[in-house]
Amino acid sequence: MKRSISFQNGILLCVLFFAGSAFAGDLKVTSSALKEGGTITNTHVFSGFGCSGENNSPDLQWSGAPKETKFFAVTAYDPDAPTGSGWWHWTVINIPATVTSLPAKAGNDKGPLPAGAIQGRTDFGKPGYGGPCPPKGDKPHRYIFKVFALKDKIDLDGEASGALVGFYINSLKLAEGKLTAKYGR
């Protein structure tokens, strides 16, 4: 990204060049199961609340973390849920900085999470992954999968709500990236 600042009358001309990785927001997030703007398949849809999906968390990969990164966090959130505050579908904290991916089903019961990683409570009421299940007839909802590079560990347990996890993430965030997919029924 290129930014330019100049003052009138030639007093000061300053051109600053910033490498993309120097700013928060520059993690690249990908998945073999989810495509940016694509539709989430039944493999990842919730099983319950009138939905009959397989409720498997998707694989996620990320790159571009700042060298100061000590941990990562992952969240999945539906801002379109008719709650007034959205819906937390998944939070994972304290992923070691040496890990740059989560395999499919990592958010399932006894899923393959990295050592030390902790899943917080979803808005379905328990820790782990809870897939999309919007109300019938709603326009497709957006599901935002975010990865955050953090400067320190988050001292919470599996009972922490998405809002509390989000508070800590935002206080420790060095960089972030996202992947958004949709689902409706």
C-alpha positions in Angstrom: 0.0 0.0 0.0 1.3 3.5 -0.8 0.3 6.5 1.2 1.3 10.1 0.5 1.2 13.2 2.7 2.0 16.6 1.4 1.7 20.1 2.8 0.9 23.2 0.7 3.6 25.5 -0.7 6.2 22.8 -0.9 7.0 23.0 2.8 7.0 19.2 3.2 6.5 16.3 0.8 6.6 13.0 2.5 5.9 9.8 0.7 5.6 6.7 2.8 5.6 3.2 1.4 4.2 0.5 3.6 4.6 -3.2 2.9 1.2 -4.9 3.1 2.4 -7.2 6.0 3.2 -4.2 8.2 -0.5 -3.5 9.0 -3.0 -5.4 11.1 -5.5 -7.0 8.8 -3.1 -8.7 6.5 -3.3 -12.4 7.3 -4.3 -14.4 4.3 -7.0 -17.0 5.2 -7.9 -19.9 2.9 -9.8 -23.2 3.1 -10.3 -26.1 0.7 -13.9 -26.4 1.9 -14.9 -22.7 1.8 -14.4 -20.2 -0.9 -14.7 -16.4 -0.4 -18.3 -15.4 -1.1 -19.2 -19.1 -1.7 -22.0 -21.2 -0.2 -21.3 -23.4 2.8 -22.1 -27.1 2.2 -24.2 -29.5 4.4 -20.9 -30.9 5.7 -20.4 -27.8 7.8 -24.1 -27.0 8.6 -25.4 -27.4 12.2 -27.2 -30.6 13.2 -30.1 -29.4 15.3 -32.4 -26.3 15.6 -34.2 -27.7 12.5 -31.0 -28.2 10.5 -29.7 -31.6 9.5 -26.1 -30.9 8.6 -23.0 -32.9 9.6 -21.7 -30.0 11.8 -18.0 -30.5 10.9 -15.7 -27.5 11.2 -14.0 -26.6 7.9 -10.2 -26.7 7.4 -8.5 -23.3 7.6 -5.0 -22.2 6.6 -3.4 -18.8 7.2 -0.2 -17.0 6.3 1.4 -13.6 6.7 1.6 -13.3 10.5 4.0 -10.7 12.0 7.2 -12.1 13.5 6.0 -10.9 17.0 3.1 -13.4 16.9 3.0 -15.7 19.9 -0.5 -17.2 19.5 -3.4 -17.4 17.0 -7.1 -17.3 17.6 -9.9 -18.4 15.2 -13.5 -17.2 15.3 -16.7 -17.9 13.2 -19.5 -15.4 13.5 -22.8 -14.7 11.8 -23.5 -10.9 11.9 -26.9 -11.5 10.2 -28.5 -13.6 13.0 -31.7 -12.0 14.2 -30.5 -11.5 17.8 -29.4 -7.9 17.8 -25.9 -9.1 18.5 -25.1 -11.7 15.9 -24.2 -15.4 16.6 -20.9 -16.9 17.7 -20.4 -20.3 15.9 -16.8 -21.0 16.9 -13.9 -19.6 19.0 -10.5 -21.2 19.4 -7.8 -19.4 21.3 -4.1 -20.1 22.3 -3.2 -21.8 19.0 0.7 -21.8 19.1 2.4 -19.4 16.7 4.1 -22.4 15.0 0.7 -23.7 13.8 -0.7 -22.1 10.6 -3.7 -24.3 9.9 -6.5 -26.3 11.5 -7.7 -29.5 9.8 -11.3 -30.3 9.0 -13.2 -31.4 12.1 -10.8 -29.6 14.5 -13.8 -28.0 16.2 -15.7 -31.3 16.6 -15.8 -33.2 19.9 -12.3 -34.6 20.4 -11.2 -32.9 17.2 -7.6 -32.6 16.3 -6.8 -29.2 17.9 -3.1 -28.2 18.5 -1.8 -28.8 22.0 -2.8 -25.9 24.3 -5.6 -24.6 22.1 -9.0 -24.0 23.8 -12.4 -23.8 22.2 -14.9 -21.3 23.8 -18.6 -21.6 24.2 -20.7 -20.9 21.1 -24.1 -19.3 21.1 -25.5 -22.9 20.9 -24.4 -23.1 24.5 -21.3 -25.4 24.5 -17.6 -25.2 23.4 -16.7 -26.4 20.0 -17.9 -25.7 16.5 -21.6 -25.1 15.7 -22.3 -24.7 12.1 -24.7 -22.4 10.2 -28.5 -22.8 10.8 -30.2 -19.6 10.0 -34.0 -19.3 10.2 -35.9 -20.7 7.2 -36.8 -18.0 4.7 -34.1 -15.5 5.7 -31.8 -14.3 3.0 -28.5 -16.2 3.1 -26.5 -15.3 6.2 -22.8 -14.4 6.1 -20.4 -16.5 8.1 -17.2 -14.8 8.8 -14.2 -17.0 9.7 -11.4 -14.9 11.1 -7.9 -15.7 12.2 -6.0 -13.3 14.5 -2.3 -13.1 15.2 -1.9 -12.3 18.9 0.9 -10.9 21.0 0.2 -13.0 24.0 -1.9 -15.9 25.4 -5.5 -15.5 26.4 -6.2 -16.6 29.9 -9.8 -18.0 29.5 -11.3 -21.5 29.6 -13.9 -23.3 27.5 -16.8 -21.6 29.2 -15.8 -18.2 27.8 -18.5 -16.6 25.6 -17.7 -15.3 22.1 -18.1 -11.7 23.3 -15.5 -12.2 26.0 -13.1 -14.0 23.7 -13.6 -11.1 21.2 -12.7 -8.6 23.9 -9.4 -10.3 24.7 -8.6 -10.9 21.0 -9.0 -7.2 20.3 -6.8 -6.2 23.1 -4.0 -8.5 21.9 -4.4 -8.4 18.1 -1.3 -7.9 15.9 -3.0 -8.8 12.6 -6.1 -10.5 11.3 -7.6 -12.0 8.1 -11.0 -13.4 7.2 -12.9 -15.6 4.8 -16.6 -15.1 4.4 -19.0 -17.7 3.1 -22.9 -17.8 3.0 -25.6 -20.2 3.9 -29.4 -19.9 3.7 -32.3 -22.3 3.9 
